[in-house]
């Protein structure tokens, strides 16, 4: 019984107490501190480069939290091989149900996770300089505004003759146009046209609305990704 008790004591000591004493608190503080700094940097870049309709501050904060959490997980995994196997099994059952509305949000999520993994693995120069490089690229390319912004022109016409007059006016007053959709019903014709204006002014839609046979006209700005 004494040998058996000593055996259990040795197992407990080697699997828990030794791991606690051998784990460097300084490494943990440095890794989490750098994860916080890089997470704040990712949050700042996301806020700076956001081009969507409604900015979500909670998503930006989640990017920072994702960097910290991933760093914490990787630190635990690298300190214990057995724990790493259990962590893989536990994380394999996690399912995310939140829909990603903006394509760029996926890039920021992967950036946060990758930064946490690299920091947890101890590759601090790669995490710092890699994040700086990615941030610069994001700011330069995402914030690059096009001067030739597309617009959607939605026109409700009474008949074919009104549609022809609208088409003629569009051809003569825009740089480029593309018919997106056309809907015909008993109430008239609904025409949706992608246009690129010669001048960034709302007078164009007033001109369309004043055409004989046009019930109403709407000009909507979009980035070319909502309709195909």
Buried (B, 14 or more C-beta within 10 A) or exposed (E): EEEEEEEEEEEEEEEEEEBEEEEEEEEBEBBBEBBBBBBBBBBBBBEEBBEEEEEBEEBBEBBBBBBBBBBBBBBBBEBBEEBBEEBEEEEEEEEEEEEEEBEBBEBBBEBBBBBBBBBBBBEEEBBBEBBEEBBEEBBEEBEEEEEEEBBBBBBBBBEEEBBEBBBEBBEEBBEEBEEBEEEEEEEBBBBBBBBBBEEEEEEBBEEBBEBEBBBEBEBEEEEEEEEE
